[in-house]
Amino acid sequence: MKIFALYILKKEQPPQHTTTVASAMDLSSFGYFQRGSIGEFMTFMAQTIADKTHPGQRQSIEENNYLGHVYARADGIAGVVIADKEYPTRASFGLLNKMLDEFTSKYPDRTRWMAPAGTGANSGLYPELDQYLVSYQDPHQADTIMKVQRELDETKIILHKTIESVLERGEKMESLVERSDVLSNQSKMFYKTAKKQNACCVIC
């Protein structure tokens, strides 16, 4: 069981896209030369599924051996956990609740929901994400939260089999990848090559 990445994102009104406020990743299980592209794709996936999740909705999106769990709150903030399929869904959403509750308590002013310029998403704006990424590799830690958070038991979590299933009708993954400013040219080529070879990549 493994959590690969955690994200806190700010949901913008259309036509602006969701942006990453803070993130933490553990890509040590991937090959050294793949980590850069895989990290970019995880960020792309997190922003895409958060952008396509309605306020108040929780959903899980399955892609190959990964699950992206997203919770979009009504106040314009969203959280994403990207984990392997063995990591319990219940624990992922328990962690998302905790992350978002503590973040908005620390930063109640929405104008501060942005990483400082030039520092990147994993900026130290919310260093607790790095701690969560380590602590909650053990799902029992996150599951303990659920004992006092019963609202999740009454909330339907939607499971989608592919990221394409949450896209708007007519949208194509290839065109989103091509237009993305999150992905470098190298990562876009990595996506195209992996798709052709049907290799295991985070969102191909």
Steps between C-alpha positions, in 0.01 A plus 500: 500500500640834396408869478694665218379859517283745695359824361308802619349692210309821446198461273456801272189612321488405129673561267793502745636162604559350840845585634724320749554677832721239666616146429720223634627194311684177563617361165781285638336182370538619137810496286721805545466623142120460502433694818490844342241407238295286739495783754376742234230255391382454858465877534319513165269219610430668838415833336286335232287289734463783753390730218234247395366436852197704606501687834402267783578188296739217579618260235773251420653463154680179409785506251697179450648417842418838656201663664453874520268590788360854486284705734382841375358717776235765452743774609715463187776281641566140395727218609639205306670181618671286235563150631526144383186286478581319824483815713150515657258753351352571844842593637573724200185705554565517873839651420344742250255625763783557747725673244234742384358576846844582636606698193191723505538548877858614443410715198138620537573788260443365148741755352785310668409174327789530261862389518749788523625609158805317373494226762298235319207300634695315767597834645487475875169688503355190660791277614258272686441320168851355516429372851166351390667324209729320745255443787205379295684238300352289778126507419412425862610855582249644255232248594519615862375839383189335362386389843407859573400602145181314420385732222697299248287194573198693376667646191508315174848474348490465123749260344609558142703245308704748296584867505320535165171420674510830689579716196238711328335345196724553200813564706797280416783408732755556225389860443504573875854365521606707198354823646623443854746750646571259787673252269839561342561407137699201625203378707262547208729284287517248786119484500478448125769231502349318797154510341633351177682226687209450740753532781407555863494874556303697757226616264555331167 
